[in-house]
Amino acid sequence: MTTEKKKILIIGGTGYLGQHLLHRFSSDTEHGFSVAFTYHSTPPEKLLEALPRSVVSFFVDLRSGEGFESVAEGFGQPDVVINCAALSVPRACEADPAAAMAINVPTALLNWLSSFQEKNTVVIQLSTDQVYEGVKSFYKEEDETLPVNVYGKSKVEAEKLISSGCSNFVILRSSIIFGPQTLSPVPKSLPVLWMDGVLSKGTKADFFHDEFRCPIYVKDLVAVILTLTTRWFSEGKEMQLILNVGGPDRVSRVQMAEAVAHVRGHSTSLINSVSASSVRSPTSVFVNRIFMFSSLSCFLCGIYSYVVDYVVGSRCEISSRYIHGYQ
């Protein structure tokens, strides 16, 4: 007798994290997931060609909920929903707060999930470290959320909705995500690649010296999500978690740019150090990641390691950095 495959639905599968999740989950032969994803614009041909034919895609409008019924009819009730769709550029959120709230607070998604008779879907919600005010270091999950910008406020509202409306959930407060470009390039700037491109032109560029974050390598974040997913299936216990997810390095944009310049041979004189006071953003978000190290058994790739690997081509492959039983 064959066991029915567990169904994974990735909301926002054409985005940066979404594409990396699709690649990892659809190629996982150990667990053999059934994978589907949603998109809002036309799905990229390169992405569809690269994925197994078993992966299905659906148009969904997160604001209105249009398209979710098609998911129910063509895919069924998912066992796991990974919501990584968002209006994630802080400036765009400041310019259109209504759109930020409508897209980033997944009301339509939860309304759709509540229509199923069985309430056994776990929702993995991508949040942000910008839910914190950013006035201290080593933020813990139980610290007060006090966002200073619209993006952070929209994610706090999403967290409230998820934690009150889902029986099983994981909220991941992620820092800046860095890593290689996706198969179907995304329009948003990727930190290391963007810095390398700007500095290689030989013109000066502005970088913040007083905003500190803990950037996380995209494949480390994917590994965390996969670990949480398999744990949910293997243990079968109630799951209600809020986790900070960040890399091992606390860095400013200036420090990131200096690392890129040093490894790539660019002149550091091109790096113009400016204050982040001109934008609404927490100045220092250094998250405590003890749970990730001890419980999820992940050894994380730092931004400095990635810059070196980016040059030599190994790109911090997670296969060599994912260690079960790491203490």
C-alpha positions in Angstrom: 0.0 0.0 0.0 1.4 3.4 -1.0 1.4 6.3 1.5 -0.2 9.5 0.2 2.4 12.2 -0.4 2.4 15.2 2.0 1.2 18.3 0.3 3.3 21.5 0.4 1.8 24.8 -0.8 4.3 27.7 -1.3 2.6 31.1 -1.4 4.7 33.4 -3.5 6.6 30.7 -5.3 8.0 33.1 -8.0 9.8 35.3 -5.4 13.4 35.0 -4.3 12.8 32.7 -1.2 9.9 31.0 -3.0 12.0 29.8 -5.9 14.7 28.4 -3.6 12.0 26.6 -1.6 10.5 25.2 -4.7 13.8 23.8 -5.9 14.6 22.2 -2.5 11.1 20.7 -1.8 10.5 19.5 -5.3 13.9 17.7 -5.5 13.6 16.1 -2.1 13.6 12.4 -2.9 13.8 11.3 0.7 10.3 12.6 1.6 8.7 12.8 -1.8 6.5 15.8 -1.3 3.6 16.9 -3.5 4.4 20.5 -4.2 2.3 23.4 -5.5 2.9 27.2 -5.6 1.0 30.4 -6.1 1.9 33.4 -8.3 0.3 36.8 -8.9 1.9 37.6 -12.2 2.7 35.2 -15.1 4.9 32.4 -13.8 8.4 32.5 -15.4 8.9 30.0 -18.1 12.5 29.2 -17.0 11.2 28.3 -13.5 8.4 26.1 -14.8 10.8 24.3 -17.2 13.3 23.7 -14.4 10.7 22.1 -12.0 9.4 18.6 -12.2 6.2 18.3 -14.1 4.5 17.1 -10.9 4.8 20.7 -9.5 1.6 22.6 -10.1 1.0 26.4 -10.1 -2.0 28.5 -9.4 -2.8 32.2 -9.8 -3.9 33.7 -6.5 -4.6 37.3 -5.5 -3.8 37.6 -1.8 -5.8 40.7 -1.4 -9.1 39.3 -2.6 -8.5 35.6 -2.2 -9.3 35.0 -5.9 -7.7 31.7 -7.0 -7.8 29.8 -3.7 -10.8 27.8 -4.8 -8.8 26.6 -7.8 -6.1 25.5 -5.4 -8.6 23.5 -3.4 -10.0 21.9 -6.6 -6.7 21.2 -8.3 -4.5 20.4 -5.3 -6.6 19.9 -2.3 -6.0 20.8 1.3 -2.3 21.4 1.9 -0.6 19.8 4.9 1.9 22.7 5.0 1.5 26.2 3.8 4.7 28.3 3.5 3.8 32.0 3.1 6.7 34.0 1.7 4.7 36.4 -0.4 5.0 40.0 0.7 5.4 43.6 -0.2 8.9 43.6 1.4 10.6 46.8 0.3 10.2 49.2 3.2 10.1 52.3 0.9 7.2 50.8 -1.1 5.4 50.0 2.1 5.8 53.6 3.3 4.5 54.9 0.0 1.4 52.7 0.0 0.6 51.5 3.6 -2.8 50.1 2.5 -1.2 47.8 -0.1 1.3 46.7 2.5 -1.4 45.7 4.9 -3.6 44.1 2.3 -0.7 41.9 0.9 1.3 41.2 4.0 -1.6 40.4 6.4 -2.8 37.0 5.0 -6.5 37.4 5.8 -7.7 35.8 2.6 -5.3 32.8 3.1 -6.6 32.1 6.6 -10.2 32.5 5.5 -9.6 29.9 2.8 -7.9 27.5 5.2 -10.8 27.8 7.6 -13.1 26.5 4.9 -11.6 23.0 5.2 -13.3 20.6 7.6 -10.0 19.2 8.9 -8.0 21.8 10.8 -4.6 20.0 10.4 -2.6 22.4 8.2 0.5 24.0 9.7 1.2 27.6 8.4 4.9 28.7 8.2 4.7 32.5 8.0 7.7 34.5 7.0 8.0 37.6 9.1 10.9 40.0 9.7 13.4 41.2 12.3 12.0 44.7 11.6 9.1 43.9 14.0 11.6 45.0 16.7 12.4 48.6 17.5 16.1 48.0 17.0 17.5 49.9 20.1 19.4 47.0 21.6 21.2 43.8 20.6 20.4 40.1 21.1 16.6 40.3 20.6 14.7 37.3 21.9 11.4 36.0 20.6 9.6 37.1 23.8 10.8 40.7 23.5 8.2 43.3 22.7 7.5 44.0 19.1 7.7 47.7 18.4 8.2 48.3 14.7 9.3 51.7 13.4 8.1 51.4 9.8 5.0 50.3 7.9 6.7 47.1 6.7 7.3 46.0 10.3 3.9 47.0 11.4 2.2 45.0 8.6 4.3 41.9 9.7 3.2 42.4 13.4 -0.4 42.4 12.3 0.3 39.2 10.2 1.8 37.5 13.2 -1.2 38.4 15.4 -3.6 37.0 12.7 -1.6 33.8 12.3 -1.1 33.1 16.1 -4.8 33.7 16.9 -6.3 32.0 13.8 -4.1 28.9 13.3 -4.0 25.8 15.5 -0.5 25.0 14.2 1.9 27.7 13.0 5.6 28.7 12.8 6.5 32.4 12.5 10.0 33.1 11.3 11.4 36.5 11.9 14.0 36.7 9.3 16.8 39.1 8.8 18.1 40.2 5.4 18.3 37.2 3.1 21.3 36.9 0.8 22.6 34.3 -1.6 22.8 33.4 -5.3 20.4 34.7 -7.9 17.4 32.4 -8.8 17.0 30.5 -12.0 14.4 33.0 -13.1 16.0 36.3 -11.9 13.9 38.4 -9.5 13.7 42.2 -9.9 14.7 43.0 -6.3 18.3 43.7 -5.5 20.3 40.9 -3.9 22.8 42.4 -1.4 26.1 40.8 -2.3 25.5 40.7 -6.1 24.2 44.3 -6.1 27.2 45.6 -4.1 29.6 43.7 -6.4 27.9 45.2 -9.5 27.9 48.7 -8.2 31.5 48.7 -7.0 32.7 47.1 -10.2 31.5 50.1 -12.1 34.1 52.3 -10.3 31.6 54.9 -9.1 30.9 55.9 -5.5 27.9 54.5 -3.8 26.2 55.2 -0.4 26.1 52.5 2.3 24.6 52.8 5.8 27.2 52.6 8.6 24.7 52.7 11.5 22.1 50.1 10.7 23.2 46.6 11.9 21.5 43.3 10.9 22.3 39.6 10.9 21.9 38.5 7.2 20.9 34.9 6.7 22.0 32.7 3.7 19.0 31.7 1.7 19.8 28.0 1.7 20.2 28.1 5.5 16.7 29.5 5.7 15.4 26.9 3.4 17.0 24.2 5.5 15.3 25.6 8.6 12.0 25.5 6.9 12.5 21.9 5.6 13.6 20.8 9.1 10.5 22.3 10.7 8.3 20.7 8.0 9.7 17.2 8.5 9.6 17.6 12.3 5.9 18.4 12.0 5.2 15.2 10.0 7.4 13.0 12.1 6.3 14.1 15.6 2.6 14.9 14.8 2.4 17.2 17.8 0.9 20.6 18.2 3.4 23.2 16.8 3.2 26.9 17.8 6.5 28.6 17.4 7.9 32.1 16.9 11.6 32.0 15.9 14.2 34.6 15.1 16.2 33.5 12.1 19.5 35.3 11.3 23.0 34.5 10.4 26.1 34.5 12.7 27.5 37.9 11.6 26.3 41.3 12.9 27.1 43.7 10.1 26.3 47.1 8.7 25.9 47.8 5.0 29.3 49.5 5.0 30.9 46.3 6.5 29.2 44.1 3.9 30.4 46.4 1.1 33.9 46.4 2.5 34.0 42.6 2.5 32.8 42.5 -1.1 35.4 45.1 -2.1 38.2 43.3 -0.4 37.5 39.9 -1.9 36.6 41.2 -5.4 39.5 43.7 -5.6 37.4 46.8 -5.7 38.5 50.1 -4.2 37.1 50.8 -0.7 37.2 54.5 -1.5 34.1 53.9 -3.6 32.2 53.1 -0.4 30.5 56.3 0.9 29.5 55.9 4.5 26.1 57.5 5.3 23.6 57.4 8.1 20.4 55.4 7.9 18.5 58.2 9.6 16.9 59.1 6.2 14.9 55.9 6.2 12.5 54.4 8.7 14.3 51.3 9.8 15.5 49.8 13.1 19.1 50.7 13.6 20.3 47.5 15.3 18.6 44.2 15.1 20.9 41.5 16.4 18.7 38.4 17.0 19.3 35.6 19.5 19.4 32.3 17.6 20.1 29.8 20.3 17.0 27.7 19.5 18.1 27.3 15.9 21.6 26.0 16.8 20.6 23.6 19.5 17.2 22.4 18.4 17.2 22.6 14.6 20.8 21.4 14.3 21.9 24.0 11.8 25.3 25.4 11.2 24.9 28.8 9.5 26.8 30.4 6.7 28.0 33.9 7.5 28.0 36.8 5.1 31.8 36.9 5.1 32.1 33.2 4.3 29.6 33.7 1.5 31.5 36.6 -0.1 34.6 34.4 -0.3 32.6 31.4 -1.6 30.9 33.7 -4.1 34.2 34.4 -5.6 35.6 30.9 -5.7 32.2 29.4 -6.8 31.2 27.1 -4.0 28.5 29.5 -2.8 28.3 28.1 0.8 26.4 24.9 -0.3 24.1 23.8 2.5 25.0 20.2 2.0 28.4 20.7 3.7 27.0 23.0 6.4 24.0 21.1 7.6 25.0 19.0 10.6 22.6 16.8 12.4 23.2 16.7 16.1 25.1 20.0 16.2 25.6 21.2 19.8 
